[in-house]
């Protein structure tokens, strides 16, 4: 997945910004789904999974930073 490779190269601040954008997109899609304006419900699933991927990457980076800090002490 090309997008995932790009995300892995980003730092935590950039990932957090992407996460905020993805959560906003998901909220908009859910609103459109509820008002029957969404043409493809698959977009909701994709957006939800992107939010989960971003949260996972952020968590992995935080754990990696904790491990490096723990080994330095």
C-alpha positions as CSV (number, residue, x, y, z in Angstrom):
1,X,0.0,0.0,0.0
2,X,1.7,3.2,-1.2
3,X,-0.2,5.4,1.2
4,X,0.9,3.4,4.2
5,X,4.5,3.6,3.2
6,X,4.2,7.4,3.0
7,X,2.6,7.5,6.4
8,X,5.4,5.4,8.0
9,X,7.9,8.0,6.9
10,X,6.0,10.9,8.7
11,X,6.7,12.1,12.2
12,X,4.1,12.1,14.9
13,X,2.9,15.7,14.3
14,X,2.3,15.0,10.6
15,X,0.5,11.7,11.5
16,X,-1.7,13.5,14.0
17,X,-2.7,16.1,11.4
18,X,-3.5,13.3,9.0
19,X,-5.5,11.6,11.7
20,X,-7.5,14.7,12.4
21,X,-8.3,15.1,8.7
22,X,-9.3,11.4,8.4
23,X,-11.6,11.7,11.4
24,X,-13.2,14.8,9.9
25,X,-13.7,13.0,6.6
26,X,-15.3,10.0,8.4
27,X,-17.7,12.3,10.2
28,X,-18.7,14.0,7.0
29,X,-19.2,10.6,5.3
30,X,-21.3,9.3,8.2
31,X,-23.4,12.5,8.0
32,X,-23.9,11.9,4.2
33,X,-24.7,8.3,4.8
34,X,-27.4,9.2,7.4
35,X,-29.0,11.7,5.1
36,X,-28.9,9.3,2.1
37,X,-26.6,11.5,0.1
38,X,-23.7,9.1,-0.1
39,X,-23.3,7.3,-3.4
40,X,-20.9,4.6,-2.2
41,X,-21.1,3.3,1.4
42,X,-17.7,1.7,0.8
43,X,-16.2,5.1,1.4
44,X,-17.2,5.0,5.0
45,X,-15.5,1.6,5.5
46,X,-12.3,2.9,3.8
47,X,-12.3,6.1,5.9
48,X,-12.8,4.1,9.1
49,X,-9.9,1.8,8.3
50,X,-7.7,4.7,7.4
51,X,-8.4,6.2,10.9
52,X,-7.5,2.9,12.4
53,X,-4.3,2.6,10.4
54,X,-3.2,6.1,11.4
55,X,-3.9,5.4,15.1
56,X,-1.9,2.2,14.9
57,X,1.1,3.9,13.3
58,X,1.0,6.7,15.9
59,X,0.9,4.1,18.7
60,X,3.7,2.1,17.2
61,X,5.9,5.2,17.0
62,X,5.1,6.1,20.6
63,X,6.0,2.6,21.7
64,X,9.2,2.8,19.7
65,X,10.2,6.1,21.3
66,X,9.5,4.6,24.8
67,X,11.7,1.7,24.1
68,X,14.6,3.9,22.9
69,X,14.2,6.1,26.0
70,X,14.1,3.1,28.3
71,X,17.3,1.7,26.8
72,X,19.1,5.0,27.1
73,X,18.5,5.2,30.9
